[in-house]
Amino acid sequence: MPRPLILDAARTPFGRYRGGLSGVRVDDLAALPITELLRRHPALDPARIDDVLLGNTNGAGEENRNVGRMAALLAGLPTSVPGVAVNRLCASGGEAIVQAARALAMGDASLLLAGGVEGMTRAPFVVPRPDRAFADRLETVSTALGWRLVNPRMRAEWTTPLGRAAEDVAVELGITRERMDAFALRSHRRASAAWDAGVHDGFAFPVLLPDGSPVRRDESVRPETSLEKLAKLKPAFSGDGPVTAGNASPLNDGAAAVLMGDEVVAAELGITPLAEFLGSAVTAGDPGRFTLAPVPAIRKLLARLGVGAADVDLWEINEAFAAMALSVLHHLPEVEPEKVNVHGGAIAYGHPLGASLPRVVVDLCRHLRARGGGLGVAAACVGVGQGMAIAVRV
């Protein structure tokens, strides 16, 4: 059976909400990292690409009508290259990578593009169709994040706002606001230091805007923040709750593409792979406790691989909230915190939903390679009670 390999990857910087990338259409944004990968590998015949799989959570705006196919066309791939959009909410881009790896392992493909995109700034407002004719008024609903157009048959505790659900679990576990703020500060400091040290060179590439100005770095990283500044922020989801805008991931715009193939293609193209894809696991539980869903996913994956937490050299846990990451670590005391998010996480880099897991997985591969190789596990919580974990070896 062929070994699925992560050959190379490119991503845009992650723009702030209403920031530097807000003027870029989402489908155009999705095409940018594909174009960048083709530029880096001139020997790659685009017609050889068997499929383009892109994760996307929103799907309601400019990325409608199958953004995988649209991005392929906009990036200049031949019309013979198909494309598909994948949605597992915050793990959509991870799901795209998993599906690509399965196709490679089964021999259904030999060269694929996977990844994801989200333009949260440009997420449209939608107008629900009224239940009766000649409604007195029409109300708009934002599609940028979270629950919308909720089915009244869903249990109320399942549709709790994401931040409130995260803090409810964290408070239950005794995780304090002070610990959350300290975790957020760690993320910003490590992310800022990583950018300064060139850690993301060769993965993130600058995006030139129509006015000629470049977006070079992730815009949500705040090197100037401090515990004092974080402590002054008001609770975001309840009157005295511990979750704030400072210890949660922000809304962002961004895209990532991952070139995946088998050993034959890697040799033909002269590419030294970033990593081997080893496996994945998804699990689900109570939607109101979605922040804990990575725990069984990680355990399920480790059991499948026949390894323990001590065998894992690095971990990447997507920081949807500090409350979430700390809750996961609370239930996995065998995981060494200093091996987790060694260069910061989504609280600093940002969380453009569909593009988040590709960033996390590729960062994991690159950080392992910089340390001489090893086994890595990436994980994420997913809205509506799901969790995902992915294992790679460098």
N, C-alpha and C positions, 0 to 999 in steps of 0.2 A: 504494500500500500504506500503511495507517495507521501512524503513528509511535507506538510504545509509550512511554508516559510514566509516570514515577513521580510521582504527584500529592501524596501526603502519607504520613506514617508515624508510628506510635506504638509505644513499647516500654515494658515494665516495667523498673524497675531490675533488675539481675542480682543475685540473692541468693547469699550464700555457701552452701556445702554445709552442711546442717543450720542454716541461718541464717533470716533474716526471712521468706522465702517458703516455708519448708519445710512450713508448715501448710496451704498452698493446694493443693488437688487440681490435677493437671496439666491436666486438661481445662478446669477453671475458669480456670487461669492462661492458657491459650490464648485464652479468650474475652475477657479483660480488654482487650488492645489493640484488638480489634475494636470493643468497646463504646466505648472512648475515641475512636476515629476517627468513629464515628457521632455521638457527642456533639459533636465539633468541627464537624461538617458537617450541621447540621439540615436543610438543603435537599436532602440526598441521600436519595432514596427507597430504602430497603434492598432492596425488591423488584427494583430495577434491577441489582443485583449478579449477574453471570452465574455466578460460581463462587468458592469459597473454597479456596485451595491452601495448605496448611501443611506445612512440613518438620518431620520428627520422626525422630530417630535410634533411640530406644529402642523404643517401640511395644509394650512388654511390660506396662505398668502401667495407670494410670488413663486414659492416652491411647490405649488399644487401641480397636478398632472404628472406625477412621478418625477421627482427631482433627480433621481439617478439617471434617467434617460435624458432629461433636459440638460443636465450638467455635462454629460458626455457629448451632446451635440454642440453646446456652447463652447466647450473646450477644443472643438475641432476634431474630435475622433470621427472615424469613418461612420457613415450611417449604418453600417453592418454591425456595429458594436451595440449590444443591448444594454439596458439599465433598469434598475429596480430601486424603489424606495422602501425602507424598512422602518418600522415603528415599534420600539419597546420603550417608549418614553425616554427617561434619562440614559438608558443603556442602548439606545437605537444604533449608535455608531459601533458599539461593541457587538451588537447582534449582527451587524453587517460583516464585521471581521469574522465572527464565528461561522456565519453561513458561507463566507468565502473559503474559510479553512476546510469546512466539510466538503465543499465541491472539489477542492484540490485533493483531499484525502481519498475521495471516492473515484478520482480520475475523471470527473465530469468537466474539469477545466484544468489548464496548466498555467494561466496568467490572468490575474484579476485585479481590479481596483476596488477597494472598499474604503469606508470612511463615513463622514457625516457632515451635516451643516445645520446651523440654526441662525436665523436673523431675528432676534427677539425684539429689536427696536422696530422692525418693519412688520411685525405680526399684526394682522388687520383686526379691526373691530368687525364683528358680524352682527347681523340683525336676524334674530330667530323668526321663523315663519309663525305668524299668530295662529292660535288655536281656533279662532273664529274669523269670519269675514268682517271687513270694515272695522278693524280694531281702532280704538280711540287714539292709541299711540304705539310707537315702535321703540323698543329699547335696544341699545347696542351692548355687546358683550366683548371684552378684550380677550384675545386669544394668546397673549404673550406668555402666560404661565398659569398652571394650576387648573382647578376644576372650572368648567363652564358648561352651560346647558345640561345641568345635572338631572339625571332621571330620578323622579320623585320616589321610585321604588327602591333606590339605593338607601341603605341604612345610614342614618345621619353621622354616626361615628366613623363610617368609612370615608366620608367626604370632608373631614376636618381639614382646614388649610394646612399645607405641608409644614410650614414653620411651627404652627401650634402643635401639630402631631409630634414633631421632632422634640420640642421642648417638654411635652407631656411625658414622653418616654425618659428623657434625660433627667427630669426632676424626680421621677419615680426611682431612678438609679442613684440619686444623690449627687449628680453632676452639677456643679455650681456655675454661676455666671462668670466667676473669676477664672475657673478652669477653661471655659469656652473662650474667653477673651485672650487668655494666654496661648491657647492653641491657635487662634486666629493670628496673633502677633507672630508666632513661630512660622506660620505659613507665609506671611508677607515678607518677613526677614529672609527666609530661605529662598523664596522666589526672586526677590530683588538681588540677592547675592548670586544666584544662578545666572540671571541675565547679565550681571556685571562680569561674571567669569566666562561668559561665552558658552554656557552649557547648552543653550538652545540653538546655537549656530548649526546650520545644516539640517535643521528640522523646520523651525519657523522662518519664514521668508518675508521681506517687506512687501507691503501692498501699496502701489502707487495709486493715488486718488485722481479723479479727473482734473483737478487743479494742479497736478504735478507733485503735491506734497505726499510724503510717505508715512505709512503707519508701520513702525518698526518693532514695537514691543507690545506685550499685553498691557492694556490700558488700565486694568483694575488693580494692578500691583501698587501698593502704597508703602514705599520704603520709609516714609516719614511718620507712619502711625506709631502709637505707643499705647501702653496699658492705660495711661491717663486719658488719652483721647477715646479709646474704646469704651472706657467706663462711663463716659459722658453721654453715650448714645442711648436713646430711649428704646424700651422694648418694642418689638415690631409686631407682635401677634397677640399679646395680652397685656393687661395693665401693669403687671409686675413680673412678667415672664423673663427668662434669661436670654432668649434669642433676640438678637438685634441685627441691624443691617451690617454691623461690623464683624460679627462672628458667623455670618451666613455667606454663601456664595452669591455673587451679584448676577444680574441679568446681562447677557452678552451676545455679541455677534461674532461668528467665526466658522471656519470650515477646515477640514482635514481630509487628506487622501492617503491611503496606504496601498502600496504595490505589493501584491502577494503572488507567489508562484511556487513551483516545485524545484527540485534540485537540477533537473535538466535545463530548465529555463534560466535559472540563476547562473549556471555554468556558461550557457550560450551568450548571455548578456554580460558576463564578466562582473557580476554583482556579488559582493560578499554580503550574505544576508544579515539583517539586524538580529534575527532570532528565529527559533523554531516555535511554532504554535503547538502547545502540548495538549490543551483541552480546555473545557469550559463547563460551567454548571449554572443553572438558573433554578431558583426556588421562589415560593410565594407563601404568604401568610396574611394575617389581618391587615387590610389596607391602612388602618389607623396606626399601625406599628411598622410602617414601611422602612423606617431607619434601621431596624434590626434584621431586615431580610438578607443583607450580605453575610450574616453569620452562618446560617445553614448552607448558603451557597459556597462559602469558603470551605466549610467542613466537608461538604459533599464532594467538592473538587479534589481536596487533599486525599480523601479516602479513595477516590477513583485512581489517583496517581500513585497511591501506596506510599505516601510521604507524610511527615508531620510538619507542624509549624516551624520547628527548629531546622528543618531542611531548606526552608525558604530564605534566600539571601536578601531579597528586597521585596517590599510591599508598596503598592499604590492603592490607596483607598480614596475614591472620589469624595471630596469635601463638600457635599451639598450643604451641610451645616456642621459647625464644630460639634454641636449636640449630637449629630448623627455619627460622626467619626469616633467621638469619645464613647458613645453608647456601644458601638461595634467593638472597640478595644476593651471595654468593660467585660463583654461576654467572651472575649478571646484573650485571656490573660497570658496565654502562652506566646503571643505575638510580642516581639520586642519593639517598643514604641520608636526607638531610634532607627529602626529599619523601615519605618513607615514614612512615605512622602518626604524623602531625604532632601528634596529641593523645593518643598512647599507643595501646595495643592490648590484646589479650585476656589477656596476662599480668596486667594490672591490672584491666580491666573484667570479665573472666571469660569462660568459654567454654561457655555452655549450648547444646550442640551444634546442635540444630535451629534455634535463634534466633540463632546467631552470625553467619552470613553476611548476614541482613537487617540486623543492627546495623552490620556493616562497610560494606555497600553504601550504606545511608542516611547513615551518618557521612560517607562519601566525598562524597555529593551535597551535604550541608549544609556541609562544610568548603570545597568548591569554591565554593559560592554565597557564602560569607563572604569569599572572596578575589576575587570578581568573575567567577567562572565558569571554564570550561576543561574539559579532558579528564581523566577519572580512570579508573584501573583498580583493581579489587579482586580479590584472589586468596586461595585457601586450599588447604592440603593436605587430603587425604581419606584416611582409613584404607583399607587394602588397596590402596594404590598409585595412587590417583587424585588429580588436581588440577583445579581450576576457576578460571577467570578471567572477569570481567565488566567491561564498559566502559560508562561513562556520560558524557554531556556536559551541562554546565550552561550 
